[in-house]
Amino acid sequence: MIIESRIKAFEKLGFGMFVHFGIYSVLGKGEWSKYILNIPDEEYEPLTERFDPDPDWAKKLVKNAKMAGCKYITLTSRHHDGFSLYDTCGLNTYDAPHAKCGRDLVREFVDACNAEGIIPFFYHTLLDWHEKTYNTDFKAYLKYLRESVKLLCTNYGKIGGIWFDGKWNKPNDDWEEDLLYGMIRQYQPDAMIINNTGLSERGKLGHIELDSVTFERGRPGAINLEGSPKYVASEMCQTMGDTWGYGADDLNYKSPAELITDLCVCRRFGANLLLNVGPKGDGLLRDLDVELLKCMGRWVESYGEAVYTPRPSNIEITSENEDFMLRDGDSYYLFCHNVGMSGDGNVVPTEDRYVDRFAFQKPIKKAVWMDNGTDDQFEQENGEVTLHTVPFAYGGNLVVRVAKLEA
């Protein structure tokens, strides 16, 4: 089985930010608003005259991603409405340089990423509600699509990858994937190529050039690579609320505990978490987004060492919880769920202490809780380890507690 170095490097990124941003952000009704709300072109397209992001939108966005512990950002360079955040260089005038802002927003995004050591990725739609040839002359449209993607591959320096979305709209048509992916390999040989399978086919393998499967709004599991000539990565994309693009009235947000657990489940199966934000029309995040990113950053601050490089181990754990182990060389990381917080039962909802048991032939030299460096309590006898979970100290609960074991 072929194992590409770019794919292994991608897996070590662990945690990324997804950004849905476009002229739909001005409306504040989500990225599918044109289609779902049946907004006619003559009402929707003039949004370009109001689209003028803050001069520092990209710098602020990247700093928030870095604060959360994200190693890469995937930005919607063009979403299904066909509007491009990048300079389309004459392919059309439906782009940011021809909007009110008069700027190449992808250039600003890439520059901000490079300044902070964050890897830029580009989302690019496959389906298109604006380009007429999508429905009238599909082969002509595919040429337009390739010319669009070529601009992203040649005008912005080295990128981390391109994330496609929309093939599911015409599942039985020939998308000429060989030409599209071959062109990317020509100009960006180290770029990840990802094509979202949508809600209905999470984790499904595709074209041989694709480097990662996707799990949209669904926690990943182990990938079945039986019969595949190539090793592929996996990535879960998840929203904080219900919409991907900014929804001004979207209050159905997930809790920090749920998002932290999502990240842990992803790493359990070696998948990355791509956590979405939808900036407002000015390109800035709503306060709720920023606070949730701070919560993610607080967790990563304690356990980041266990998030990025370690890989799933084959150690089976006997536990009443969904505990699991990752490994990096002689270092092992035990992710403990539901350890609770110490305190009086009349004050806090304390959890009963439990133990994890697992087979481990090598002697364990040391075991500590990563958040405060205190020794972990364990016994090792006859190739079996019994580890006693310890609740968080009163006044703090980081949801999932990680113990580091050195063998």
RODO-2510 file (C-alpha; in nm, 4 decimals, decimal comma):
residues 407
     n   res          X          Y          Z
     1     m     0,0000     0,0000     0,0000
     2     i     0,1344     0,3440    -0,0971
     3     i     0,1801     0,5850     0,1972
     4     e     0,2400     0,9421     0,0794
     5     s     0,4439     1,1704     0,3054
     6     r     0,1971     1,4577     0,2584
     7     i    -0,0820     1,2423     0,4013
     8     k     0,1154     1,1459     0,7108
     9     a     0,2093     1,5122     0,7610
    10     f    -0,1583     1,6102     0,7300
    11     e    -0,2573     1,3626     1,0007
    12     k    -0,0122     1,5272     1,2403
    13     l    -0,1898     1,8625     1,2013
    14     g    -0,4744     1,7159     1,4052
    15     f    -0,6954     2,0221     1,4389
    16     g    -0,7977     2,2789     1,1789
    17     m    -1,0443     2,5626     1,1326
    18     f    -1,3062     2,5645     0,8570
    19     v    -1,4163     2,9122     0,7445
    20     h    -1,7358     2,9745     0,5477
    21     f    -1,7183     3,3352     0,4311
    22     g    -1,8708     3,5103     0,1302
    23     i    -2,1309     3,7626     0,0265
    24     y    -2,3938     3,5439     0,1970
    25     s    -2,2286     3,6520     0,5224
    26     v    -2,3777     3,9991     0,4677
    27     l    -2,7287     3,8512     0,4878
    28     g    -2,6564     3,6536     0,8039
    29     k    -2,8867     3,3701     0,6983
    30     g    -2,6332     3,0971     0,6220
    31     e    -2,4299     2,9957     0,3189
    32     w    -2,7200     2,8192     0,1417
    33     s    -2,9562     3,1152     0,1802
    34     k    -2,9764     3,1951    -0,1922
    35     y    -3,0913     2,8436    -0,2757
    36     i    -3,3032     2,7537     0,0263
    37     l    -3,4736     3,0936     0,0563
    38     n    -3,5188     3,1189    -0,3236
    39     i    -3,3473     3,4583    -0,3472
    40     p    -3,3419     3,5664    -0,7148
    41     d    -3,0159     3,6725    -0,8802
    42     e    -3,1257     4,0348    -0,9058
    43     e    -3,1577     4,0507    -0,5267
    44     y    -2,8661     3,8291    -0,4302
    45     e    -2,5840     3,9413    -0,6567
    46     p    -2,6019     4,3103    -0,5513
    47     l    -2,4759     4,1926    -0,2121
    48     t    -2,1334     4,2473    -0,3679
    49     e    -2,2000     4,6214    -0,3307
    50     r    -2,2210     4,5766     0,0474
    51     f    -1,9352     4,3280     0,0873
    52     d    -1,6453     4,5183     0,2445
    53     p    -1,4609     4,3168     0,5136
    54     d    -1,2565     4,4812     0,7863
    55     p    -0,8995     4,5520     0,6691
    56     d    -0,7641     4,3183     0,9380
    57     w    -1,0276     4,0438     0,9099
    58     a    -0,7732     3,7813     0,8005
    59     k    -0,5161     3,8666     1,0681
    60     k    -0,7799     3,8496     1,3409
    61     l    -0,9210     3,5251     1,2047
    62     v    -0,5808     3,3578     1,1973
    63     k    -0,4966     3,4748     1,5496
    64     n    -0,8222     3,3224     1,6758
    65     a    -0,7405     2,9950     1,5005
    66     k    -0,3944     2,9896     1,6534
    67     m    -0,5396     3,0654     1,9976
    68     a    -0,7646     2,7598     1,9633
    69     g    -0,4729     2,5337     1,8731
    70     c    -0,5531     2,4976     1,5021
    71     k    -0,2615     2,4139     1,2739
    72     y    -0,4382     2,4879     0,9447
    73     i    -0,7349     2,6809     0,8065
    74     t    -0,9591     2,5852     0,5147
    75     l    -1,1233     2,8957     0,3632
    76     t    -1,4151     2,8984     0,1189
    77     s    -1,2405     3,0564    -0,1785
    78     r    -1,5629     3,0036    -0,3755
    79     h    -1,8854     2,8571    -0,2406
    80     h    -2,1896     2,7263    -0,4273
    81     d    -2,3170     3,0761    -0,5068
    82     g    -2,0210     3,1132    -0,7440
    83     f    -1,8746     3,4260    -0,5828
    84     s    -1,4953     3,4107    -0,5479
    85     l    -1,2894     3,5616    -0,2682
    86     y    -0,9890     3,5564    -0,5035
    87     d    -0,9033     3,7465    -0,8195
    88     t    -1,0499     3,5391    -1,1048
    89     c    -0,8207     3,7228    -1,3490
    90     g    -1,0841     3,7783    -1,6158
    91     l    -1,2754     3,4492    -1,5907
    92     n    -1,5634     3,6674    -1,4671
    93     t    -1,6184     3,9775    -1,2553
    94     y    -1,8090     3,7993    -0,9782
    95     d    -1,5215     3,8193    -0,7321
    96     a    -1,3917     4,0178    -0,4351
    97     p    -1,1735     4,2560    -0,6413
    98     h    -1,4924     4,3667    -0,8220
    99     a    -1,6985     4,3900    -0,5021
   100     k    -1,7137     4,6954    -0,2785
   101     c    -1,3942     4,5932    -0,0962
   102     g    -1,1946     4,5855    -0,4202
   103     r    -0,9384     4,3463    -0,2700
   104     d    -0,8141     3,9927    -0,3208
   105     l    -0,9282     3,8400     0,0096
   106     v    -0,7565     3,5085    -0,0512
   107     r    -0,4256     3,6952    -0,0809
   108     e    -0,4933     3,8622     0,2549
   109     f    -0,5834     3,5243     0,4060
   110     v    -0,2706     3,3489     0,2783
   111     d    -0,0445     3,6332     0,3934
   112     a    -0,1998     3,6233     0,7413
   113     c    -0,1582     3,2445     0,7628
   114     n     0,2037     3,2580     0,6534
   115     a     0,2802     3,5295     0,9087
   116     e     0,1525     3,3103     1,1943
   117     g     0,2814     2,9712     1,0798
   118     i    -0,0673     2,8437     0,9953
   119     i    -0,1088     2,6320     0,6799
   120     p    -0,3633     2,7715     0,4294
   121     f    -0,6067     2,5346     0,2599
   122     f    -0,8721     2,6310     0,0056
   123     y    -1,2282     2,5054    -0,0093
   124     h    -1,3636     2,5299    -0,3648
   125     t    -1,7125     2,4462    -0,4808
   126     l    -1,7710     2,2010    -0,7629
   127     l    -2,1359     2,2867    -0,8207
   128     d    -2,2169     2,6467    -0,9167
   129     w    -2,5452     2,8398    -0,8983
   130     h    -2,4040     3,1398    -1,0837
   131     e    -2,2068     3,0026    -1,3790
   132     k    -2,4664     2,9240    -1,6489
   133     t    -2,2578     2,6569    -1,8216
   134     y    -2,2929     2,4352    -1,5158
   135     n    -2,6383     2,3427    -1,6467
   136     t    -2,6088     2,4268    -2,0178
   137     d    -2,2620     2,3005    -2,1201
   138     f    -2,1034     2,0856    -1,8515
   139     k    -1,7753     2,0221    -2,0355
   140     a    -1,7284     2,3985    -2,0811
   141     y    -1,8049     2,4437    -1,7126
   142     l    -1,5413     2,1889    -1,6131
   143     k    -1,2829     2,3817    -1,8130
   144     y    -1,3892     2,6999    -1,6305
   145     l    -1,3596     2,5122    -1,3006
   146     r    -1,0078     2,3921    -1,3786
   147     e    -0,8972     2,7390    -1,4844
   148     s    -1,0357     2,8725    -1,1558
   149     v    -0,8518     2,6151    -0,9468
   150     k    -0,5334     2,6725    -1,1467
   151     l    -0,5351     3,0332    -1,0233
   152     l    -0,5414     2,9086    -0,6637
   153     c    -0,2546     2,6715    -0,7371
   154     t    -0,0300     2,9282    -0,9072
   155     n    -0,0964     3,2696    -0,7528
   156     y    -0,0600     3,2187    -0,3771
   157     g     0,2567     3,0207    -0,3136
   158     k     0,2621     2,6836    -0,1460
   159     i    -0,0720     2,5728    -0,0027
   160     g    -0,1714     2,2843     0,2202
   161     g    -0,4453     2,1507    -0,0010
   162     i    -0,7759     2,1985    -0,1806
   163     w    -1,1084     2,0806    -0,0358
   164     f    -1,3756     2,0221    -0,2998
   165     d    -1,7478     2,0037    -0,2342
   166     g    -2,0469     1,9416    -0,4607
   167     k    -1,9766     1,6383    -0,6735
   168     w    -2,2736     1,4802    -0,4995
   169     n    -2,4941     1,7283    -0,6905
   170     k    -2,4305     1,5401    -1,0178
   171     p    -2,3241     1,1951    -0,8980
   172     n    -2,3657     1,0252    -1,2353
   173     d    -2,1815     1,2828    -1,4468
   174     d    -1,8171     1,2668    -1,5592
   175     w    -1,6390     1,5366    -1,3588
   176     e    -1,3116     1,4733    -1,5433
   177     e    -1,1390     1,4247    -1,2102
   178     d    -0,8196     1,2995    -1,3741
   179     l    -0,7720     1,6380    -1,5416
   180     l    -0,8606     1,8395    -1,2310
   181     y    -0,6444     1,6460    -0,9866
   182     g    -0,3624     1,6047    -1,2363
   183     m    -0,3476     1,9811    -1,2787
   184     i    -0,3222     2,0267    -0,9003
   185     r    -0,0434     1,7704    -0,8801
   186     q     0,1417     1,9605    -1,1554
   187     y     0,1439     2,2929    -0,9704
   188     q     0,1104     2,1848    -0,6047
   189     p     0,2571     1,8334    -0,5774
   190     d     0,2526     1,8352    -0,1962
   191     a    -0,1045     1,9615    -0,1614
   192     m    -0,3743     1,7452    -0,0056
   193     i    -0,6667     1,6798    -0,2389
   194     i    -0,9973     1,6229    -0,0591
   195     n    -1,3449     1,5823    -0,2093
   196     n    -1,6332     1,5918     0,0375
   197     t    -1,8763     1,3006     0,0126
   198     g    -2,1534     1,4897     0,1921
   199     l    -2,3829     1,3781     0,4712
   200     s    -2,4874     1,0547     0,3029
   201     e    -2,1501     0,8891     0,2349
   202     r    -1,9269     0,9754     0,5293
   203     g    -1,5903     0,8045     0,5117
   204     k    -1,6373     0,6693     0,1583
   205     l    -1,3264     0,6240    -0,0551
   206     g    -1,3106     0,7923    -0,3961
   207     h    -1,0709     0,8710    -0,6783
   208     i    -0,7181     0,7361    -0,6334
   209     e    -0,5727     1,0915    -0,6174
   210     l    -0,7865     1,1848    -0,3160
   211     d    -0,5809     1,1995     0,0028
   212     s    -0,8473     1,2046     0,2733
   213     v    -1,2027     1,0889     0,3286
   214     t    -1,4512     1,3214     0,4992
   215     f    -1,7042     1,2882     0,7776
   216     e    -1,9481     1,5787     0,7536
   217     r    -2,1224     1,6490     1,0857
   218     g    -2,0524     1,2936     1,1969
   219     r    -1,7890     1,1507     1,4281
   220     p    -1,5423     0,9310     1,2407
   221     g    -1,4703     0,5647     1,2742
   222     a    -1,2014     0,3367     1,1415
   223     i    -1,1626     0,3545     0,7621
   224     n    -1,1926     0,0374     0,5620
   225     l    -0,8875     0,0425     0,3327
   226     e    -0,9339    -0,3144     0,2146
   227     g    -0,8458    -0,3313    -0,1531
   228     s    -0,7198     0,0290    -0,1624
   229     p    -0,3743     0,0674    -0,3220
   230     k    -0,3194     0,3862    -0,1225
   231     y    -0,3319     0,4918     0,2420
   232     v    -0,5672     0,7884     0,3012
   233     a    -0,6302     1,0177     0,5960
   234     s    -0,9668     1,1174     0,7415
   235     e    -1,1209     1,4439     0,8547
   236     m    -1,4404     1,5371     1,0354
   237     c    -1,5930     1,8767     0,9547
   238     q    -1,8262     2,0134     1,2189
   239     t    -2,0187     2,3342     1,2850
   240     m    -2,0449     2,5207     1,6124
   241     g    -2,4089     2,6059     1,5473
   242     d    -2,6453     2,4789     1,2757
   243     t    -2,5272     2,6843     0,9779
   244     w    -2,1827     2,6875     0,8168
   245     g    -2,2007     3,0489     0,7016
   246     y    -2,2922     3,3250     0,9484
   247     g    -2,6468     3,2872     1,0814
   248     a    -2,7372     3,5928     1,2875
   249     d    -3,0249     3,4107     1,4589
   250     d    -2,8527     3,0747     1,4935
   251     l    -2,8349     3,0170     1,8687
   252     n    -2,8307     2,6370     1,8586
   253     y    -2,4632     2,6188     1,9468
   254     k    -2,2783     2,3143     2,0709
   255     s    -2,1196     2,3140     2,4139
   256     p    -1,7438     2,3277     2,4717
   257     a    -1,7721     1,9763     2,6161
   258     e    -1,9238     1,8402     2,2937
   259     l    -1,6612     2,0057     2,0736
   260     i    -1,3741     1,8876     2,2934
   261     t    -1,5153     1,5358     2,2808
   262     d    -1,5411     1,5624     1,9010
   263     l    -1,1716     1,6447     1,8834
   264     c    -1,0839     1,3509     2,1082
   265     v    -1,2969     1,1043     1,9110
   266     c    -1,1313     1,2232     1,5906
   267     r    -0,7861     1,1577     1,7262
   268     r    -0,8954     0,8189     1,8590
   269     f    -0,9363     0,7102     1,4969
   270     g    -0,6456     0,9152     1,3610
   271     a    -0,8781     1,1717     1,2012
   272     n    -0,8416     1,5499     1,2020
   273     l    -1,1146     1,7795     1,3310
   274     l    -1,2024     2,0703     1,0997
   275     l    -1,4090     2,3006     1,3214
   276     n    -1,6141     2,5597     1,1368
   277     v    -1,6694     2,9294     1,1975
   278     g    -1,8863     3,1645     0,9933
   279     p    -1,7547     3,5222     1,0027
   280     k    -1,9997     3,8107     0,9816
   281     g    -2,0179     4,0296     0,6723
   282     d    -1,7264     4,2364     0,8008
   283     g    -1,5130     3,9230     0,8270
   284     l    -1,5035     3,9274     1,2077
   285     l    -1,6265     3,6443     1,4298
   286     r    -1,9217     3,6772     1,6619
   287     d    -1,8286     3,6839     2,0307
   288     l    -1,9763     3,3383     2,0876
   289     d    -1,7412     3,1864     1,8285
   290     v    -1,4392     3,3506     1,9885
   291     e    -1,5307     3,2292     2,3365
   292     l    -1,5749     2,8712     2,2156
   293     l    -1,2384     2,8883     2,0415
   294     k    -1,0878     3,0071     2,3703
   295     c    -1,2351     2,7005     2,5402
   296     m    -1,0796     2,4731     2,2780
   297     g    -0,7508     2,6540     2,3227
   298     r    -0,7631     2,6049     2,6991
   299     w    -0,8006     2,2291     2,6523
   300     v    -0,5270     2,2120     2,3882
   301     e    -0,2998     2,4158     2,6160
   302     s    -0,3075     2,1278     2,8643
   303     y    -0,3080     1,8323     2,6274
   304     g    -0,1735     1,9546     2,2935
   305     e     0,1210     1,7167     2,3075
   306     a    -0,1315     1,4319     2,2938
   307     v    -0,3300     1,5798     2,0046
   308     y    -0,1014     1,6350     1,7079
   309     t     0,1639     1,3648     1,6651
   310     p     0,0465     1,0554     1,8568
   311     r    -0,1385     0,7904     1,6578
   312     p    -0,3999     0,5306     1,7511
   313     s    -0,2621     0,2307     1,9377
   314     n    -0,3907    -0,1253     1,9315
   315     i    -0,4222    -0,1350     2,3089
   316     e    -0,7703    -0,2447     2,4126
   317     i    -0,8977    -0,0878     2,7323
   318     t    -1,1491    -0,2475     2,9659
   319     s    -1,3526     0,0418     3,0979
   320     e    -1,7066     0,1558     3,1587
   321     n    -1,6216     0,4692     2,9588
   322     e    -1,5022     0,5458     2,6050
   323     d    -1,1400     0,5693     2,7128
   324     f    -0,8662     0,5064     2,4565
   325     m    -0,4907     0,5187     2,4110
   326     l    -0,2682     0,6994     2,1597
   327     r     0,1005     0,6339     2,1090
   328     d     0,4104     0,8255     2,0028
   329     g     0,7211     0,6084     2,0358
   330     d     0,7589     0,5088     2,4005
   331     s     0,5033     0,7679     2,5128
   332     y     0,1416     0,6622     2,5564
   333     y    -0,1548     0,8938     2,6120
   334     l    -0,4634     0,7674     2,7908
   335     f    -0,7758     0,9763     2,7255
   336     c    -1,0103     0,9469     3,0236
   337     h    -1,3767     1,0482     2,9979
   338     n    -1,6241     1,1387     3,2708
   339     v    -1,3678     1,1677     3,5485
   340     g    -1,5749     1,4429     3,7050
   341     m    -1,4697     1,7068     3,9544
   342     s    -1,3882     1,6545     4,3203
   343     g    -1,6130     1,8167     4,5784
   344     d    -1,9052     1,7676     4,8091
   345     g    -2,1884     1,5727     4,6497
   346     n    -2,4312     1,8451     4,7524
   347     v    -2,2292     2,1020     4,5614
   348     v    -2,1015     1,9330     4,2451
   349     p    -2,2228     1,6366     4,0369
   350     t    -1,9308     1,4134     4,1302
   351     e    -1,8521     1,1019     3,9284
   352     d    -1,7684     0,7671     4,0855
   353     r    -1,4039     0,6817     4,0370
   354     y    -1,3367     0,4041     3,7930
   355     v    -1,0361     0,2073     3,6718
   356     d    -0,8981     0,1323     3,3268
   357     r    -0,7363    -0,2028     3,2638
   358     f    -0,5243    -0,2954     2,9641
   359     a    -0,2542    -0,5381     2,8602
   360     f     0,0922    -0,3805     2,8574
   361     q     0,4046    -0,5959     2,8437
   362     k     0,6716    -0,3264     2,8888
   363     p     0,7271    -0,1800     3,2372
   364     i     0,5779     0,1662     3,2845
   365     k     0,8391     0,4052     3,4202
   366     k     0,6116     0,6983     3,4918
   367     a     0,2498     0,8079     3,4606
   368     v     0,1312     1,1660     3,5133
   369     w    -0,1774     1,3767     3,4506
   370     m    -0,0746     1,6212     3,1807
   371     d    -0,2801     1,9159     3,3053
   372     n    -0,0944     1,9513     3,6354
   373     g     0,1971     1,7047     3,6251
   374     t     0,0828     1,5040     3,9282
   375     d     0,1575     1,1330     3,9415
   376     d    -0,1056     0,8936     3,8218
   377     q    -0,2074     0,5967     4,0352
   378     f    -0,1537     0,2585     3,8709
   379     e    -0,0519    -0,1001     3,9351
   380     q     0,1243    -0,3251     3,6849
   381     e     0,1295    -0,6998     3,7302
   382     n     0,1589    -0,9979     3,4947
   383     g     0,1352    -0,7855     3,1836
   384     e    -0,1783    -0,6002     3,2931
   385     v    -0,2056    -0,2389     3,4039
   386     t    -0,4756    -0,1074     3,6324
   387     l    -0,4979     0,2714     3,6288
   388     h    -0,7139     0,4604     3,8774
   389     t    -0,8788     0,7712     3,7386
   390     v    -0,8567     1,0881     3,9426
   391     p    -1,1205     1,3640     3,9161
   392     f    -1,0316     1,7216     3,8373
   393     a    -0,9740     1,9479     4,1359
   394     y    -1,2736     2,1474     4,2511
   395     g    -1,3241     2,4596     4,0395
   396     g    -1,2264     2,3120     3,7036
   397     n    -1,3359     2,0395     3,4626
   398     l    -1,1596     2,0018     3,1256
   399     v    -1,4108     1,7358     3,0082
   400     v    -1,1559     1,4729     2,8969
   401     r    -0,8463     1,4179     3,1121
   402     v    -0,5262     1,2817     2,9608
   403     a    -0,2593     1,0818     3,1398
   404     k     0,0859     1,0406     2,9866
   405     l     0,2588     0,7067     3,0381
   406     e     0,6301     0,6572     2,9698
   407     a     0,7481     0,3057     2,8923
***
